[in-house]
């Protein structure tokens, strides 16, 4: 499992997890928010991530951390 804490969020994932490639997201308070598809940058299960969260995930992808 990988985990990164950034911008008030905890972003985590499991190696070899099921498709589509995605990350799980919680607030640093521990409140579960949802999952984000890493290919489309859309929320899964009818959840819409904030623009701030999308920007953080895109930054982590550019850094090669996701």
N, C-alpha and C positions, 0 to 999 in steps of 0.2 A: 504494500500500500504506500502510495505517495501522499504527502500532505504539505500544503503551503498556506501560510497565514499572510494575508495582505489586504489592506484597505478596509478592515472591518469584517473580512470574510475568511472562512476556512474552506479551502478548496482541496478536495481529496479524490483519489481514484485507486482502482485496483488493477494491477498488471493482468492482462489476459481476461478482463471483464467482458461481458457480452456486448454485442453490437447494438446500436451505433456507438462509436467512440464518444465517451462523455465523461464529465466530472460531476461530483456531488458537491453541493454548496450549503454551508451553514453560516450563520452570523457568528462572530466571536463569542457571543453570549451563549451559544450552543443551540439556538433555534434553527431547525432544519428549514431550508428554503426550497430546494429542489435539485434537478439535474440539468446540465447544459450540454447539448450535442456539440462536439468540438468541430464538426464539419460545417454545420449550418449556423452555429452560434445561436440557436434557438433553445428555449426552455422546453423540457419534456413534461408530460402529464398536465397540459393546460396551464403551465406556469410561465410567466414572462419575466425574465431577469432584467434588472435595471441596466441602463446604459453604462453606468459606472462599473458594474460587474463584468459586462461584456468587454469593456476596455481593459480591465485587469486581466481577464483570460487571454485576450489577444496579445497583450504585452508579455504574458508568460509564454505564450506560443512562440513569439518572436525571440525570446530569450532562450528557447530550446528546453524549457522546463516542463512543457506539456507536449 
